[in-house]
Amino acid sequence: MSYRVKLNVFEGPFDLLVYLIEHARMNIYDIKISEITNQYIDYVNQMRDSDVTVSAEFMVLAASLLEIKSKMLLPRMVAAGDGVTELPEDPRTELVQKLLEYKKYKSISQMLETRRDETALSIAKPQEDLSEYTGEPDVYLSLDVDKFRNAFEEFLVKKKRLEEIREHHRRSEKQKLTNELRMEEIKAFFRECGMKETDFRQLVQKKTDKYDVAVTFSSVLEMMKSHKLDAEQKKLFGEIMIKPTDDLFGEDRGIN
């Protein structure tokens, strides 16, 4: 049973041969067979000296290199039948083709290995059947113009409804954030001015902005609900007087 060697970055005979060619900065189409063959055989001998079992693949390639080396020593010009000399086929051609093919498939295998590693870091969520949560049956259209128009109008109504729900949710989130900020501002107002009572208008920052008035009013109501403010209106449409309770600054005293 042959042992597939891997020394440093070498896997198999072609991997070693490609390394030797690239390390010597040779043109793969013009390999210096004599030099490469000697380096290859020296490396195989080093593997044997290191008690590494060399597979038959390494020895087959070594024999092929020696054969090419011997052919390269023969005269390159031969006489044709009509007396014209011609150059025989380069004995390195088949080896070059095999090396190019090896480099091509090695590059592809490295790319696939990289893709595999990247894919292993991704988690795919399986598709789920959400039909039971949609609440609306599928609408099948026919070629009838009236049915098509009705289905399209129904689609527009659903689309508008979804947009209204999203807008309401967005406004609710914005209102929640705005109320929390305004309650902190009201608390800071009483802390900094030291007033024990003030009218509601003093708490409104933008007097002419209806939205600001509404946010301030809802914030006061929320603080009254949590017993941090008290409010009193002595007559209809009269001034609303706001005063802080002990609970408004209770947390601050607890920290101190």
C-alpha positions as CSV (number, residue, x, y, z in Angstrom):
1,M,0.0,0.0,0.0
2,S,1.6,3.3,-1.1
3,Y,2.0,6.2,1.4
4,R,0.8,9.6,0.1
5,V,3.5,12.0,1.3
6,K,3.1,15.6,2.3
7,L,6.3,17.4,3.2
8,N,5.9,21.1,4.0
9,V,3.6,22.2,1.1
10,F,4.1,19.2,-1.2
11,E,1.4,16.7,-2.0
12,G,2.3,14.2,-4.6
13,P,5.0,14.4,-7.3
14,F,3.5,17.1,-9.4
15,D,3.1,19.4,-6.4
16,L,6.9,19.0,-5.8
17,L,7.7,19.5,-9.4
18,V,5.6,22.7,-9.7
19,Y,7.3,24.0,-6.6
20,L,10.8,23.4,-8.0
21,I,10.0,25.1,-11.3
22,E,8.4,28.1,-9.6
23,H,11.2,28.4,-7.0
24,A,13.8,28.4,-9.8
25,R,11.7,31.0,-11.6
26,M,11.6,29.0,-14.8
27,N,9.2,29.5,-17.6
28,I,6.9,26.5,-17.4
29,Y,6.9,26.4,-21.3
30,D,10.7,26.2,-21.3
31,I,11.7,24.0,-18.4
32,K,15.4,23.3,-17.9
33,I,15.0,19.5,-17.7
34,S,18.5,18.7,-16.6
35,E,18.4,21.1,-13.6
36,I,14.9,20.2,-12.5
37,T,15.5,16.5,-12.8
38,N,18.6,16.7,-10.6
39,Q,16.7,18.7,-8.0
40,Y,13.7,16.4,-8.1
41,I,15.8,13.2,-7.6
42,D,17.8,14.9,-4.8
43,Y,14.6,15.7,-3.0
44,V,13.3,12.2,-3.4
45,N,16.6,10.9,-2.0
46,Q,16.2,13.2,1.0
47,M,12.8,11.8,1.6
48,R,14.2,8.3,1.7
49,D,17.0,9.4,4.0
50,S,14.3,10.7,6.4
51,D,12.7,7.3,6.5
52,V,9.7,8.5,4.5
53,T,8.1,5.8,2.4
54,V,8.1,7.2,-1.1
55,S,5.0,6.3,-3.2
56,A,5.3,4.8,-6.6
57,E,4.0,8.1,-8.1
58,F,7.2,9.9,-7.2
59,M,9.3,7.1,-8.8
60,V,7.2,7.1,-12.0
61,L,7.6,10.8,-12.5
62,A,11.4,10.5,-11.7
63,A,11.7,7.9,-14.5
64,S,9.7,10.2,-16.9
65,L,12.0,13.1,-16.1
66,L,15.1,11.0,-16.8
67,E,13.6,9.8,-20.1
68,I,12.9,13.4,-21.1
69,K,16.4,14.4,-20.0
70,S,17.9,11.7,-22.2
71,K,15.8,12.7,-25.2
72,M,16.9,16.3,-24.8
73,L,20.5,15.1,-25.3
74,L,19.7,13.8,-28.7
75,P,20.2,16.0,-31.8
76,R,17.3,18.3,-32.3
77,M,17.5,18.3,-36.2
78,V,16.6,15.3,-38.2
79,A,16.6,14.6,-42.0
80,A,13.2,14.2,-43.7
81,G,12.6,11.9,-46.6
82,D,12.9,14.6,-49.2
83,G,16.2,15.8,-47.8
84,V,14.7,18.7,-45.8
85,T,15.6,18.9,-42.1
86,E,12.8,19.5,-39.6
87,L,12.6,20.0,-35.8
88,P,11.1,17.0,-34.0
89,E,8.4,17.5,-31.3
90,D,9.8,18.9,-28.0
91,P,10.0,16.0,-25.5
92,R,8.9,18.3,-22.8
93,T,5.5,19.1,-24.4
94,E,3.5,16.3,-22.7
95,L,5.0,17.1,-19.3
96,V,4.1,20.8,-19.7
97,Q,0.5,20.0,-20.6
98,K,0.2,17.7,-17.5
99,L,1.7,20.5,-15.3
100,L,-0.7,23.1,-16.6
101,E,-3.6,20.8,-16.1
102,Y,-2.4,20.0,-12.5
103,K,-2.1,23.7,-11.7
104,K,-5.5,24.4,-13.1
105,Y,-7.3,21.7,-11.0
106,K,-5.2,22.6,-7.9
107,S,-6.4,26.2,-8.2
108,I,-10.0,25.0,-8.5
109,S,-9.7,22.7,-5.5
110,Q,-8.3,25.6,-3.4
111,M,-11.1,27.8,-4.5
112,L,-13.7,25.1,-3.6
113,E,-12.0,24.6,-0.2
114,T,-12.2,28.3,0.5
115,R,-15.9,28.3,-0.4
116,R,-16.5,25.3,1.8
117,D,-14.8,27.1,4.8
118,E,-16.8,30.3,4.1
119,T,-20.1,28.3,3.8
120,A,-19.4,26.5,7.1
121,L,-19.5,29.9,8.9
122,S,-23.0,30.6,7.5
123,I,-26.2,29.2,9.0
124,A,-29.2,28.9,6.6
125,K,-32.7,29.3,8.1
126,P,-35.1,26.8,6.6
127,Q,-38.2,28.2,4.9
128,E,-41.3,28.2,7.1
129,D,-44.9,28.0,6.2
130,L,-46.5,31.3,7.4
131,S,-49.8,30.8,5.7
132,E,-51.7,30.2,9.0
133,Y,-50.6,33.6,10.2
134,T,-51.5,35.7,7.1
135,G,-55.2,35.5,7.9
136,E,-56.2,36.2,4.3
137,P,-56.9,33.6,1.7
138,D,-55.1,33.6,-1.6
139,V,-56.9,35.6,-4.4
140,Y,-56.9,33.8,-7.7
141,L,-57.4,36.0,-10.7
142,S,-59.2,35.1,-13.9
143,L,-59.3,36.9,-17.2
144,D,-62.5,38.6,-16.3
145,V,-61.8,42.4,-16.2
146,D,-64.2,43.1,-13.4
147,K,-62.7,40.4,-11.2
148,F,-59.2,41.6,-12.0
149,R,-60.1,45.2,-11.1
150,N,-61.7,44.1,-7.8
151,A,-58.7,42.0,-6.9
152,F,-56.4,44.9,-7.7
153,E,-58.5,47.3,-5.6
154,E,-58.4,44.7,-2.7
155,F,-54.6,44.6,-3.1
156,L,-54.4,48.4,-2.8
157,V,-56.6,48.3,0.3
158,K,-54.4,45.7,2.0
159,K,-51.3,47.6,1.0
160,K,-52.7,50.9,2.5
161,R,-53.6,49.1,5.7
162,L,-50.1,47.7,6.1
163,E,-48.6,51.1,5.5
164,E,-51.0,52.6,8.1
165,I,-50.0,49.9,10.7
166,R,-46.3,50.6,10.0
167,E,-46.8,54.4,10.3
168,H,-48.8,53.9,13.6
169,H,-46.0,51.7,15.0
170,R,-43.4,54.3,14.0
171,R,-45.3,57.1,15.6
172,S,-45.9,55.1,18.7
173,E,-42.2,54.4,19.1
174,K,-41.4,58.1,18.4
175,Q,-44.0,59.2,20.9
176,K,-42.6,56.8,23.6
177,L,-39.1,58.2,23.1
178,T,-40.4,61.8,23.1
179,N,-42.4,61.3,26.3
180,E,-39.5,59.8,28.1
181,L,-37.3,62.7,27.2
182,R,-40.0,65.3,28.1
183,M,-40.5,63.7,31.5
184,E,-36.8,64.1,32.2
185,E,-37.0,67.7,31.0
186,I,-39.9,68.4,33.4
187,K,-38.1,66.8,36.3
188,A,-35.0,69.0,35.4
189,F,-37.2,72.1,35.2
190,F,-38.5,71.7,38.8
191,R,-35.0,70.8,40.1
192,E,-33.2,73.8,38.5
193,C,-35.8,76.5,39.1
194,G,-36.7,75.3,42.6
195,M,-40.4,76.2,42.1
196,K,-42.9,74.3,44.1
197,E,-45.7,75.0,41.6
198,T,-46.1,76.3,38.1
199,D,-48.7,76.5,35.4
200,F,-48.8,74.0,32.6
201,R,-47.9,76.6,29.9
202,Q,-44.5,77.1,31.6
203,L,-43.7,73.4,30.9
204,V,-44.4,73.7,27.1
205,Q,-41.2,74.5,25.3
206,K,-42.8,75.4,21.9
207,K,-45.9,77.4,22.7
208,T,-47.3,77.4,19.2
209,D,-46.5,73.8,18.4
210,K,-49.6,71.6,18.9
211,Y,-47.6,68.4,18.9
212,D,-45.3,69.8,21.6
213,V,-48.3,70.8,23.7
214,A,-49.8,67.3,23.3
215,V,-46.4,65.6,24.2
216,T,-46.1,67.7,27.3
217,F,-49.7,67.1,28.4
218,S,-49.3,63.3,27.9
219,S,-46.0,63.4,29.8
220,V,-47.7,65.2,32.7
221,L,-50.5,62.7,32.8
222,E,-47.9,59.8,32.9
223,M,-46.1,61.5,35.8
224,M,-49.3,62.0,37.6
225,K,-50.1,58.3,37.1
226,S,-46.8,57.4,38.8
227,H,-47.5,60.0,41.6
228,K,-44.6,62.2,40.7
229,L,-46.7,65.3,39.9
230,D,-50.0,66.7,41.1
231,A,-52.3,68.9,39.0
232,E,-55.2,71.2,39.8
233,Q,-57.6,73.2,37.6
234,K,-59.9,75.4,39.8
235,K,-62.3,76.4,37.0
236,L,-63.3,75.3,33.6
237,F,-60.7,76.4,31.0
238,G,-58.7,77.8,33.7
239,E,-54.9,77.5,34.2
240,I,-53.7,74.0,35.1
241,M,-51.3,74.3,38.0
242,I,-48.6,71.6,38.3
243,K,-46.6,70.8,41.4
244,P,-44.0,68.1,42.1
245,T,-44.5,65.5,44.8
246,D,-41.9,64.0,47.1
247,D,-41.7,61.0,44.7
248,L,-40.3,63.1,41.9
249,F,-36.9,63.5,43.5
250,G,-37.1,60.5,45.7
251,E,-34.7,58.5,43.5
252,D,-32.2,61.3,43.6
253,R,-32.2,61.4,47.4
254,G,-31.8,57.7,47.5
255,I,-28.7,57.9,45.4
256,N,-27.2,60.6,47.6
